[in-house]
């Protein structure tokens, strides 16, 4: 899991800055639990995408 998180956070595309910021927030709020941080992040993105397409 940490490798996936590291890969996302190492991206530099400006249009993905908000995604990286949100992921950092989830990682900070789930110390020592990268699986939970990534799951919460993906769920929050999924909700955002669903809201945008509804």
LINHU-V935156 format. One record per residue. N is the residue number from 1. RES is the residue in three letters. SS is DSSP state (H for helix, E for strand, C for the rest). PHI is phi in whole degrees, -180 to 180 (999 if undefined). D_CENTER is the distance of its C-alpha to the mean C-alpha in Angstrom with 1 decimal. Layout:
N,RES,SS,PHI,D_CENTER + N,RES,SS,PHI,D_CENTER
This chain:
1,UNK,C,999,11.8 + 2,UNK,H,-60,11.9 + 3,UNK,H,-66,12.9 + 4,UNK,H,-66,10.0 + 5,UNK,H,-61,7.6 + 6,UNK,H,-61,10.6 + 7,UNK,H,-64,11.0 + 8,UNK,H,-66,7.8 + 9,UNK,H,-71,8.6 + 10,UNK,H,-86,12.2 + 11,UNK,C,-63,12.1 + 12,UNK,C,-126,14.4 + 13,UNK,C,-66,14.5 + 14,UNK,H,-59,15.0 + 15,UNK,H,-70,14.0 + 16,UNK,H,-107,10.3 + 17,UNK,H,-61,10.5 + 18,UNK,H,-65,9.0 + 19,UNK,H,-62,5.7 + 20,UNK,H,-64,6.0 + 21,UNK,H,-63,7.5 + 22,UNK,H,-65,5.3 + 23,UNK,H,-64,3.1 + 24,UNK,H,-58,6.8 + 25,UNK,H,-61,8.0 + 26,UNK,H,-65,6.8 + 27,UNK,H,-64,8.2 + 28,UNK,H,-65,11.1 + 29,UNK,C,-90,11.8 + 30,UNK,C,-136,12.0 + 31,UNK,C,-60,14.2 + 32,UNK,C,76,15.5 + 33,UNK,C,-130,13.4 + 34,UNK,H,-61,10.6 + 35,UNK,H,-64,11.1 + 36,UNK,H,-67,10.7 + 37,UNK,H,-61,7.6 + 38,UNK,H,-67,6.0 + 39,UNK,H,-61,8.3 + 40,UNK,H,-61,7.7 + 41,UNK,H,-63,4.1 + 42,UNK,H,-64,6.0 + 43,UNK,H,-65,8.9 + 44,UNK,H,-69,8.1 + 45,UNK,H,-68,7.4 + 46,UNK,H,-60,10.5 + 47,UNK,H,-64,12.4 + 48,UNK,H,-64,11.9 + 49,UNK,H,-63,13.2 + 50,UNK,H,-63,15.9 + 51,UNK,H,-65,17.0 + 52,UNK,H,-72,17.3 + 53,UNK,H,-95,19.4 + 54,UNK,C,-78,21.6
